């Protein structure tokens, strides 16, 4: 599936002007979400070079408790978040996740 295509399932308006993320935050798209946990695909220019695979982190794990205000997410939603790396996990984790348009409005 082409990630650049507009996804009718998305609950975020991609046509809205999206400001660059706040310092220390990154933008990506929800790749897989079951309502409780899932994965975010990090936008290419923001991938972390110290990722476990050595090529730059492509995805971050997401838990529902990290979604700002309990906003309902769907596969394909564009979101802004902070990446963290827990010592016990190989992957990065997304924290303080918000729809990209809402994050830009709150800034």
Secondary structure, DSSP 8 states (H G I E B T S, - for coil): --TTS--TT-SS-TTS------TT-EEEEEEEE-SSEEEEEE-GGG--TT-TTSS---EEEEEGGGBGGG----TT-EEEEEEE--TT-SSEEEEEEEEHHHHHHH-
